[in-house]
Amino acid sequence: MGRPGLNRSAVIAAAADLADELGFDAVTISVLARHLGVRSPTLYSHLSGGTDLRTAVTAYVLDELADTTSRAMGAGEGRDRLVAYADAIRDFARRSPGRYDATTRQRIPPAPAGEPRPDSVDEAITAGRRNADLALAVVRGYGIPETSETYAVRLMSSLVHGYVTLELAGSFAHSDPPSETTWPEALDDLDSTLGRMALGRGH
């Protein structure tokens, strides 16, 4: 017997929770149905298929990440905003690794031939832009020239997400100093680089 009151929002939220438990790639219609105690066909009244499931979860967690990061950043500028932004992403990833995985890899595959593109694709794109705008806000807080903004965002994103991804994978676990020590040092170096770029002495 299916759960009473099951709706699309509840299905997507459950899928995001399951991603943290099993890993995002393990979340399929059949796995989610078993988790919810329903038969797979039941979920097709809420989802159009696997593409819709993946992109809906992506949109959901990207919005969660944007909300979390935006709150953390507040009205700060410069280094304060950078550290708040980076720490919020790192904390989110540690707390919700399956969700974080969905935010960092391409999750918008083309719909199978003959199937319409689900609305969740546009929702995921919109949510992704929210996160991109937050990254841009960090860079603009340094006063970096517009011509260098894209590079600055890519540099910052590479360091933050690269560090967090490697840390989650355990890549820093067997060497000294511990990653807790080098994380603020890496942000200090990034802050210095962004500051130089704002003065026209960087990229």
C-alpha positions in Angstrom: 0.0 0.0 0.0 1.4 3.4 -1.0 2.0 6.2 1.5 -1.0 8.5 1.9 -0.6 12.1 0.8 2.3 11.3 -1.6 2.8 14.2 -4.1 5.5 15.4 -6.4 7.2 17.6 -3.9 7.3 14.8 -1.3 8.7 12.4 -4.0 11.5 14.8 -4.9 12.4 15.6 -1.3 12.5 11.8 -0.6 14.8 11.3 -3.6 17.2 14.0 -2.4 17.3 12.4 1.0 17.9 9.0 -0.6 20.8 10.5 -2.6 22.5 11.4 0.6 22.1 7.9 1.8 22.9 5.9 -1.3 24.6 8.3 -3.6 22.9 10.3 -6.4 23.7 7.8 -9.1 21.9 5.1 -7.2 18.6 6.9 -7.1 16.3 5.5 -9.8 12.5 5.2 -10.2 12.6 1.6 -9.0 14.9 2.3 -6.0 12.9 5.3 -5.0 9.6 3.4 -5.3 10.9 0.7 -2.9 12.1 3.4 -0.5 8.7 5.0 -0.5 6.8 1.7 -0.2 5.0 2.0 -3.5 5.2 0.3 -6.9 7.2 2.0 -9.6 4.1 2.8 -11.7 2.7 4.9 -8.8 5.6 7.3 -9.2 4.8 7.9 -12.9 1.8 9.9 -11.7 4.3 12.4 -10.2 7.3 12.0 -12.6 7.5 11.6 -16.3 10.5 9.3 -16.1 14.2 9.0 -15.2 15.2 12.2 -16.8 12.5 14.1 -14.9 13.6 12.5 -11.6 17.3 13.4 -12.1 16.6 17.0 -13.2 13.9 17.6 -10.6 16.3 16.5 -7.8 19.0 18.6 -9.3 16.7 21.7 -9.3 15.6 21.0 -5.8 19.1 20.7 -4.3 20.5 23.6 -6.4 17.8 25.8 -4.8 18.7 24.4 -1.4 22.4 25.3 -2.0 21.5 28.7 -3.2 19.3 29.4 -0.2 22.0 28.2 2.2 24.8 30.1 0.5 22.8 33.3 0.2 21.9 33.3 3.9 25.6 32.7 4.8 26.9 35.5 2.6 24.6 38.2 4.0 25.7 41.7 3.2 29.5 41.1 3.6 32.1 42.1 1.0 35.5 41.0 -0.1 37.2 38.4 2.0 34.3 38.1 4.4 31.9 37.3 1.6 34.3 34.9 0.0 34.9 32.9 3.2 31.1 32.8 4.0 30.4 31.6 0.5 33.1 29.0 0.4 32.3 27.7 4.0 28.6 27.4 3.2 29.4 25.3 0.1 31.8 23.1 2.1 29.4 22.7 5.0 26.6 21.8 2.6 28.7 19.2 0.9 29.8 17.6 4.2 26.3 17.5 5.5 24.6 16.3 2.3 27.2 14.6 0.0 24.6 13.1 -2.3 22.9 16.4 -2.8 26.2 18.1 -3.4 27.1 15.5 -6.0 24.0 16.4 -7.9 25.0 20.1 -8.0 28.5 19.6 -9.4 28.0 17.2 -12.4 26.0 17.5 -15.5 22.5 16.2 -14.7 20.5 17.4 -17.7 20.6 14.6 -20.3 18.5 14.9 -23.5 15.1 13.4 -23.2 14.7 10.1 -25.1 13.5 10.5 -28.7 9.8 11.1 -28.8 9.5 12.3 -25.2 8.9 16.0 -24.4 11.5 17.8 -22.3 10.3 17.8 -18.7 9.7 21.2 -17.0 12.3 20.2 -14.4 15.0 20.8 -17.0 14.2 24.5 -17.1 13.8 24.5 -13.3 17.3 23.1 -12.9 18.8 25.6 -15.3 17.1 28.5 -13.4 18.4 27.1 -10.1 21.8 26.8 -11.5 21.8 30.4 -12.5 20.9 31.4 -9.0 24.2 29.7 -7.8 26.1 31.3 -10.7 24.8 34.7 -9.7 26.0 34.2 -6.1 29.5 33.3 -7.3 29.5 36.4 -9.5 28.4 38.5 -6.5 31.5 37.4 -4.6 33.7 38.3 -7.4 32.0 41.7 -7.9 32.5 42.4 -4.3 36.2 42.7 -5.1 35.6 45.2 -7.8 37.2 43.0 -10.5 36.9 44.4 -14.0 34.0 43.1 -16.0 36.3 41.6 -18.6 37.9 39.4 -16.0 34.7 38.4 -14.1 34.2 35.1 -15.9 37.8 34.0 -15.3 37.6 35.0 -11.7 34.4 33.0 -11.1 35.9 30.0 -12.8 39.1 30.3 -10.8 37.2 30.6 -7.5 34.8 27.8 -8.4 37.6 25.5 -9.4 39.4 26.0 -6.1 36.3 25.8 -3.8 34.6 22.9 -5.5 37.8 21.1 -6.4 39.0 21.3 -2.8 35.7 20.2 -1.4 35.3 17.3 -3.9 38.8 16.0 -3.2 38.3 16.3 0.5 35.0 14.4 0.4 36.8 11.7 -1.6 39.4 11.3 1.2 42.2 12.5 -1.0 43.7 14.7 1.8 43.1 12.2 4.7 46.5 10.6 4.7 48.9 13.5 4.5 49.8 16.4 6.8 48.9 19.1 7.5 45.2 18.2 7.8 42.7 19.7 5.3 41.2 21.8 8.1 44.5 23.7 8.3 45.0 24.2 4.6 41.4 25.2 3.8 41.6 28.7 5.3 45.1 29.0 3.8 43.7 28.2 0.4 41.0 30.9 0.8 43.6 33.4 1.9 45.5 32.8 -1.3 42.3 33.0 -3.3 41.4 36.3 -1.6 44.9 37.7 -2.4 44.6 36.7 -6.0 41.1 38.2 -6.4 42.4 41.4 -4.8 45.3 41.6 -7.3 42.9 41.1 -10.1 40.8 44.0 -8.9 43.9 46.1 -9.1 44.6 44.9 -12.6 47.6 42.9 -11.6 46.1 39.4 -11.9 44.7 37.6 -14.9 
